[in-house]
Amino acid sequence: MRYQLERATELTGFCLLVIVFFVVWWVYTIVDILKNDFTVASNKIAWLLVVMLIAPLGLPLYALIGRSQKKLIGDDIHSWPSRRRNL
């Protein structure tokens, strides 16, 4: 009986650790989506919906695919001077 109680306590601690990890990852991903601009504006809304509604699938998908769809600093045509050479 004592062994079963110790085993249940270990399992509960592990489950709690996994849950905390996924909640932190979920919040971090949502903040990352909201902070950044995407190359296509509708992608931001789509990723928010995917991550918020189906988190177990959306979190790894965003980590693998979504992060590469963000605009990089300087991607905007108006943020840099023209790169044309005067000929």
C-alpha positions in Angstrom: 0.0 0.0 0.0 2.8 2.4 0.9 4.6 1.7 -2.4 1.4 2.5 -4.4 1.1 5.8 -2.6 4.7 6.7 -3.3 4.3 5.7 -6.9 1.2 7.8 -7.2 3.0 10.8 -5.7 5.9 10.5 -8.1 3.5 10.2 -11.1 1.5 13.2 -9.9 4.6 15.3 -9.6 5.7 14.3 -13.1 2.3 15.1 -14.6 2.3 18.5 -12.8 5.7 19.3 -14.3 4.6 18.3 -17.8 1.4 20.5 -17.4 3.4 23.5 -16.2 5.8 23.0 -19.2 3.0 23.0 -21.7 1.2 26.0 -20.1 4.5 28.1 -20.2 5.1 27.0 -23.8 1.5 27.9 -24.7 1.7 31.4 -23.2 5.1 32.0 -24.7 3.8 31.0 -28.2 0.8 33.2 -27.9 2.9 36.2 -26.9 5.3 35.5 -29.7 2.5 35.4 -32.2 1.0 38.7 -30.9 4.3 40.5 -30.8 5.5 39.8 -34.3 4.3 40.6 -37.8 3.9 37.9 -40.4 4.6 38.0 -44.1 0.9 37.4 -44.7 -1.3 39.3 -42.2 -4.0 36.7 -42.0 -1.4 34.1 -40.8 -1.3 35.8 -37.4 -5.0 35.2 -36.8 -4.7 31.7 -38.2 -1.8 30.7 -35.9 -3.6 32.3 -32.9 -6.7 30.1 -33.6 -4.7 27.0 -34.2 -2.5 27.4 -31.0 -5.4 28.5 -28.8 -8.0 25.9 -30.0 -5.9 22.8 -30.6 -2.8 23.4 -28.5 -1.3 19.9 -28.5 -1.1 20.0 -32.3 -0.7 23.8 -32.7 2.3 24.3 -30.5 4.7 21.9 -32.3 3.3 23.0 -35.7 4.0 26.7 -34.9 7.5 25.8 -33.6 8.3 23.9 -36.9 6.4 26.0 -39.5 5.0 29.2 -38.1 8.1 30.8 -36.8 9.6 30.8 -40.3 6.6 32.8 -41.5 7.4 35.9 -39.4 8.7 39.1 -41.0 12.3 39.8 -40.3 13.4 43.2 -39.2 14.0 45.2 -42.3 11.6 43.2 -44.5 9.4 46.2 -45.0 10.2 48.1 -48.2 9.9 51.4 -46.5 12.3 50.6 -43.6 15.5 50.7 -45.7 16.7 53.2 -48.2 16.6 52.1 -51.8 19.3 49.7 -52.8 19.4 50.8 -56.4 22.7 52.0 -57.7 22.9 55.3 -59.5 24.2 54.4 -63.0 
